[in-house]
Structures are given as structure tokens and as C-alpha cells.
Amino acid sequence: MRCWITAVGVVCLLIPFHGYAEQPLPKTGACPSGYHVSGNYCIPSTGNALPAIHKDGACPSGYHVSGDYCLANDHNAKPAISKRGSCPTGYHVSGNYCLMN
């Protein structure tokens, strides 16, 4: 959800926003490019780090291998989650992942 403060109040839209801030990742091997080790996590080195997910087989469409993770090719990459059975509504299968439509 994305919200703005306007002259009439707060306006929120329920649309995907791909400019989300990257979160720390539990460290499992080498951190992806743009991330560094802090404790048992890989954390973004800058506020401009690309999205990264744990690697489980081939990376999903729009991602490439970086360290032991899949790193988005750019900031417009669609969010991906590990596939557990069927993908949720709004996602489709991409290898061992569910990729947002």
C-alpha cells in the first residue's frame, strides 16, 4: 500500500510498489552484491540495494545469482517468494519461486 498526505487528507492506494526498502536476510553463505554481514544477517550496504532472496535452484525470472542468493536485475524486478505448494493469488510459478504478476 502506498499513502500520501494531501490537502484533503491521507490518500492510500492498494497497488504494488516495487520501491520497497530491502530488509536484512538471514545469512546462509556469501551475501549478495550490495549487502554486507552484520551478525548472522546480510544487510543492505546502502539504501539503494537491489532486492535479494535466498537461492533455491535456478533464480526466478528477473533475478540472477549473487553469492548464495538471487539478486534482482534492477529495482523494477517483481517481488518473488519461495514456492510452497501452489502460488498465492496474484503470483505465478517461476522455477522454485512464486513471482508477482
C-alpha positions as CSV (number, residue, x, y, z in Angstrom):
1,M,0.0,0.0,0.0
2,R,1.2,3.5,-0.8
3,C,0.0,6.6,1.0
4,W,0.3,10.3,0.5
5,I,-0.7,13.3,2.6
6,T,-2.7,15.8,0.6
7,A,-4.7,18.9,1.3
8,V,-7.8,16.8,1.8
9,G,-6.3,14.2,4.0
10,V,-4.4,10.9,3.5
11,V,-4.8,9.1,0.2
12,C,-3.8,5.4,0.1
13,L,-3.7,3.2,-3.0
14,L,-3.6,-0.6,-2.8
15,I,-1.2,-1.1,-5.7
16,P,2.1,-2.9,-5.7
17,F,5.0,-0.7,-5.0
18,H,8.4,-2.1,-6.2
19,G,10.5,0.6,-4.5
20,Y,10.3,-1.2,-1.1
21,A,13.2,-0.9,1.3
22,E,15.3,-4.1,1.4
23,Q,15.3,-6.0,4.7
24,P,18.1,-7.9,6.4
25,L,18.4,-11.5,5.2
26,P,19.4,-14.4,7.4
27,K,23.0,-15.2,6.3
28,T,23.4,-18.6,4.6
29,G,26.8,-18.4,2.9
30,A,28.1,-15.4,0.9
31,C,26.0,-12.3,1.0
32,P,24.7,-10.9,-2.3
33,S,26.3,-7.9,-4.0
34,G,25.3,-4.7,-2.3
35,Y,24.9,-6.4,1.1
36,H,27.3,-6.9,4.0
37,V,27.5,-9.2,7.0
38,S,26.2,-8.0,10.4
39,G,25.8,-10.7,13.0
40,N,24.0,-13.6,11.4
41,Y,22.5,-11.4,8.7
42,C,23.2,-9.9,5.3
43,I,22.1,-6.3,5.4
44,P,21.9,-3.7,2.6
45,S,25.1,-1.7,2.3
46,T,23.1,1.3,1.0
47,G,19.5,2.5,0.8
48,N,19.7,1.6,-2.9
49,A,20.4,-2.1,-2.6
50,L,18.6,-4.4,-5.1
51,P,16.1,-6.9,-3.8
52,A,17.6,-10.3,-2.8
53,I,16.1,-13.6,-1.9
54,H,17.5,-17.0,-0.8
55,K,18.6,-19.1,-3.7
56,D,16.7,-22.4,-4.2
57,G,17.7,-23.8,-7.5
58,A,17.6,-21.5,-10.6
59,C,16.8,-17.9,-9.8
60,P,13.3,-16.7,-10.9
61,S,12.8,-14.5,-13.9
62,G,14.3,-11.0,-13.4
63,Y,16.9,-12.3,-10.9
64,H,20.5,-13.6,-11.2
65,V,22.8,-15.5,-8.8
66,S,24.9,-13.3,-6.4
67,G,26.7,-15.1,-3.6
68,D,24.3,-17.7,-2.2
69,Y,21.3,-15.6,-3.1
70,C,19.2,-14.4,-6.1
71,L,19.6,-10.7,-6.7
72,A,17.1,-8.7,-8.7
73,N,18.4,-7.4,-12.1
74,D,17.1,-3.9,-11.3
75,H,14.8,-2.1,-8.9
76,N,11.7,-2.9,-11.2
77,A,12.0,-6.6,-10.6
78,K,8.8,-8.2,-9.5
79,P,8.8,-9.5,-5.9
80,A,9.5,-13.2,-5.6
81,I,8.8,-15.6,-2.7
82,S,9.8,-19.3,-2.2
83,K,7.2,-21.6,-3.6
84,R,5.4,-23.8,-1.1
85,G,2.8,-25.8,-2.9
86,S,0.5,-23.5,-5.1
87,C,1.4,-19.9,-5.6
88,P,-1.0,-17.3,-3.9
89,T,-3.4,-15.2,-6.0
90,G,-1.5,-12.5,-7.9
91,Y,1.6,-14.7,-8.3
92,H,2.8,-17.2,-10.9
93,V,5.3,-20.0,-10.9
94,S,8.9,-19.2,-11.9
95,G,11.1,-22.2,-11.1
96,N,11.0,-22.9,-7.3
97,Y,9.5,-19.4,-6.7
98,C,6.2,-17.6,-7.0
99,L,6.7,-14.3,-8.9
100,M,4.2,-11.4,-8.5
101,N,2.2,-10.9,-11.7
